[in-house]
Amino acid sequence: MKVLIALIFALSAAAKLVGAEEMVLLFDEIGIGQWFRQVTGGVQLLGAVLLLAPRLTVYGALLLGSTMVGAIITHLFVLGDSPLVPALLLLILVGILWAEWRKRGGSRNS
């Protein structure tokens, strides 16, 4: 599952970083500027790489999760459309975090 999610984020990051027309138009609609598209793409690419590094998976999931929280807010309050995709990705990232927590021993008090 981590590999698939990392691939999804890496492909999304690539589209942002190379300036795919759909991404340029989307970030024009958001209205912050194209620099934000590039930063978002860089953050997503970094998060995807971290997600695949066993010792850094938690950091990758947290980084990507924070971008999905931002995407959900943007879809709801700026774009006025459905946040379904970022919400689903956030849910999967929370599952990855939970699995990592369990793998590392979970609550030692249990």
C-alpha positions, 0 to 999 in steps of 0.5 A, a space after each residue: 500500500 505504501 508503494 502505491 500511495 507513494 507512486 500516486 503522490 510522486 506522479 501528482 508531484 511530477 505533474 505540478 513540477 513540470 507544469 502540466 496544463 491541468 495543474 497550472 490552471 488549478 493553481 491559477 484558480 487557487 490564486 496564490 501563484 504558480 510558486 505555490 504549485 512548485 512548492 506543493 510538488 516539491 513537498 509531495 515528492 519529498 513526502 513520497 520518498 520519505 514514505 518509502 524509507 522505513 525509518 522515515 515513513 512516519 515523517 513522509 505520512 505526516 508531511 503528505 497528510 498535512 498537504 491533504 489537510 490543506 487540499 481539503 480546506 482548499 477544495 471546500 473553501 477556495 475551489 468550492 468542490 468536493 474534497 473526496 480524493 484528498 480526504 481518501 488519501 488522508 484516510 489512507 495516510 492515517 492508516 499508514 501512520 497507525 500501522 507504523 505505530 503498531 509495528 513499532 510497538 504501539 502503546 507500551 502500556 497495553 
